Amino acid sequence: MDIIDIISIEPFAVVGHRGAKGRKPENTVSAIEYALKVGADVVEVDVRQTKDGELILLHDRDFKRLTGRAFIPSKLSYRFIKENITIDGEPVATLEDALKTVDGKAGLFIEIKEPETTEKAVETVISHNAEKWVCFISFYEEALIKVKEINPQLKTGLIYMKPPGKIYQAKEIKCELVLPLYRLATEKAVNFAHRLKLKVVSWVINDYETAKLMHSRDVDAVASDYPDLAVKWRERLKGE
């Protein structure tokens, strides 16, 4: 199924944020597997590059928050990371791991944290024949422009967290999605995005009342650290 169809599920699609950050070590294979198991429609992961060019899943610029050690992946070989770093006992996952684990069973959002990794990330997705069910997302407009230069058919989404938002900018660079911090997903903003034929994915939604509010504003998808709960909130909303 195409990623746009996947996030068109009513009343909203569920995105597992960093896999399932609230339930499993973030950006690990176990987090991805958990999100799939509980019915997330899309799994979101973050990508950075090691010194020797391996694309790994990591949100922060270093491992300090997750491990207590401020190792910077761009200064380390993948072999060193594999042999010396774990995240709550879980091995550091790669983009390859994410693609193999999802394998079309859901959609995959790949957040580009470093624009210089864009070309390799796209090549990796293409090598897995995953173009249909992947969307590249980023705060960096230049990364999303590069994705479209490589393959205009690939889907992209612009993330933002400060007012007034970047809906018009997303349309200008030919994105299919906007991903606002939930506070910026106002009814007016969502309506404007929809008029421009953009899907809206709000983040991070970790309680029912906020999910209900996002639903009332007609967002297309919500990203949650607890995809298991978000799936239940969706079912609850269907009955209200």
C-alpha positions in Angstrom: 0.0 0.0 0.0 1.2 3.5 -0.8 2.3 5.6 2.2 -0.3 8.3 1.4 -3.1 5.7 1.5 -1.7 4.4 4.7 -2.0 7.8 6.5 -5.5 8.3 5.1 -7.0 5.8 7.5 -10.0 7.1 9.4 -10.4 8.6 11.9 -6.7 9.0 11.9 -3.6 6.9 11.2 -1.3 6.0 14.1 2.5 6.6 13.8 4.8 4.9 16.3 7.2 7.7 17.4 10.8 6.4 17.3 9.2 3.0 17.0 7.4 3.0 20.4 9.5 5.3 22.6 7.2 5.0 25.6 7.3 1.2 25.6 10.6 0.0 24.2 14.1 1.5 23.8 13.7 4.1 21.1 14.8 3.5 17.5 15.5 -0.1 18.2 14.3 -3.2 16.3 12.3 -4.2 19.4 10.6 -0.8 19.3 9.7 -1.2 15.7 8.5 -4.8 16.2 6.3 -3.6 19.1 4.7 -0.8 17.0 3.9 -3.3 14.3 2.5 -5.8 16.8 0.1 -3.3 18.4 -1.2 -2.1 15.0 0.6 1.1 14.2 0.0 2.2 10.6 3.4 3.9 10.3 6.7 3.5 12.2 8.9 6.6 12.5 12.7 6.4 13.0 15.6 8.8 13.0 18.7 8.4 10.9 22.3 9.4 11.4 25.6 8.3 9.9 28.7 6.7 11.4 32.3 7.7 10.5 32.5 4.8 8.0 29.1 5.6 6.4 26.7 3.2 8.0 23.2 4.7 8.6 22.1 4.0 12.1 18.9 4.9 14.0 19.5 7.6 16.5 17.6 10.8 17.4 20.3 12.8 19.3 23.6 13.9 17.9 25.3 11.6 20.5 24.5 8.7 22.8 24.7 10.5 26.1 21.0 10.7 26.9 20.5 7.0 26.0 23.7 5.5 27.4 25.4 8.1 29.7 28.3 8.2 27.3 28.6 11.2 24.9 29.8 9.1 21.9 29.2 10.9 18.6 28.3 8.4 15.8 30.0 10.5 13.1 33.3 10.0 14.9 32.9 6.3 15.4 33.0 3.3 13.1 29.9 1.1 13.0 31.9 -1.8 14.2 32.9 0.1 17.4 29.3 1.1 18.0 28.1 -2.5 17.4 30.7 -3.9 19.8 30.5 -1.3 22.6 27.1 0.5 22.7 23.7 -0.8 23.6 20.5 1.1 24.4 18.9 -0.5 27.5 20.4 -3.8 26.4 19.3 -3.4 22.8 21.8 -3.2 19.9 22.0 0.0 17.9 19.8 -0.5 14.9 20.5 0.5 11.3 18.3 1.8 8.5 18.7 -1.6 6.9 17.3 -3.2 10.1 14.3 -0.9 10.0 13.5 -1.6 6.4 13.8 -5.3 6.8 11.7 -5.3 10.0 8.9 -3.2 8.6 9.1 -4.8 5.1 5.9 -3.3 3.9 3.8 -4.5 6.8 3.2 -0.8 7.6 4.5 2.6 6.4 7.9 3.9 7.5 8.8 7.6 8.2 12.5 8.1 7.9 13.6 11.3 9.6 16.8 12.8 8.1 18.7 14.3 11.0 21.8 15.2 8.8 21.1 16.5 5.3 24.4 15.1 4.0 23.0 11.6 4.6 20.0 12.1 2.3 21.4 10.5 -0.8 22.6 7.4 0.9 19.3 7.0 2.8 17.4 7.3 -0.5 19.7 4.7 -2.2 19.1 2.3 0.8 15.3 2.6 0.4 15.5 2.1 -3.3 17.7 -1.0 -2.9 15.0 -2.5 -0.7 12.2 -1.7 -3.2 10.5 0.2 -0.4 9.7 3.4 -2.3 5.9 3.0 -2.0 5.7 2.6 1.7 8.4 5.0 2.8 8.2 8.8 3.4 11.3 10.9 4.1 10.7 13.6 6.7 12.9 16.3 8.1 13.2 19.8 9.7 15.8 20.5 6.9 14.2 21.7 3.7 17.4 21.0 1.7 17.2 17.3 2.6 13.6 17.0 1.2 14.5 19.0 -1.9 17.4 16.5 -2.5 15.0 13.5 -2.1 12.8 14.9 -4.9 15.8 15.6 -7.1 16.9 12.0 -6.8 13.4 10.6 -7.4 10.4 12.9 -7.7 8.0 10.0 -6.9 9.3 9.6 -3.4 7.1 11.1 -0.7 8.4 13.8 1.7 7.2 15.7 4.7 8.4 18.9 6.4 8.6 18.9 10.2 8.2 22.1 12.2 7.7 23.2 15.8 7.7 27.0 15.8 5.0 29.4 14.7 3.8 30.4 12.2 4.6 27.0 10.8 5.8 26.0 7.3 2.8 24.8 5.4 3.4 27.1 2.4 7.1 26.2 2.4 6.3 22.5 2.3 4.1 23.0 -0.7 6.8 25.0 -2.4 9.3 22.2 -2.1 6.7 19.6 -3.3 6.1 17.8 -0.1 3.1 15.6 0.4 3.0 16.0 4.2 3.5 18.5 6.9 4.3 17.4 10.5 3.6 20.2 13.0 4.1 20.0 16.7 0.6 19.4 17.9 0.1 22.9 19.3 0.6 24.2 15.8 -2.0 21.9 14.3 -4.8 24.4 14.8 -8.1 24.0 12.9 -7.2 26.9 10.6 -3.7 25.5 9.9 -5.0 22.0 9.1 -7.7 23.4 6.8 -5.1 25.4 5.0 -2.8 22.4 4.6 -5.7 20.3 3.3 -6.6 23.1 0.8 -3.1 22.8 -0.5 -3.5 19.0 -0.8 -1.1 18.3 2.1 -1.6 15.6 4.7 -1.1 16.6 8.3 0.7 14.5 10.9 0.8 16.0 14.4 3.2 15.0 17.1 3.7 13.9 19.9 0.3 12.8 21.2 0.5 10.8 24.4 -3.0 11.3 26.0 -6.6 10.7 24.9 -7.8 14.2 25.2 -5.1 15.6 22.9 -5.8 12.8 20.4 -9.5 13.7 20.6 -8.6 17.4 20.0 -6.5 16.5 17.0 -9.3 14.4 15.6 -11.7 17.3 16.0 -9.2 19.4 13.9 -9.2 16.7 11.2 -5.5 15.8 11.3 -4.7 12.8 9.1 -2.3 11.1 11.6 -1.0 11.3 15.1 2.5 10.3 16.2 2.7 8.8 19.7 5.3 7.3 22.0 2.5 4.8 22.9 1.1 3.4 19.6 -0.8 0.7 21.5 -2.8 3.4 23.3 -3.2 5.5 20.2 -4.8 2.5 18.4 -7.2 2.2 21.3 -8.0 5.9 21.3 -8.9 5.6 17.6 -11.3 2.8 18.3 -12.8 4.8 21.1 -13.3 7.8 18.8 -15.1 5.7 16.2 -17.8 4.9 18.8 -18.3 8.5 20.0 
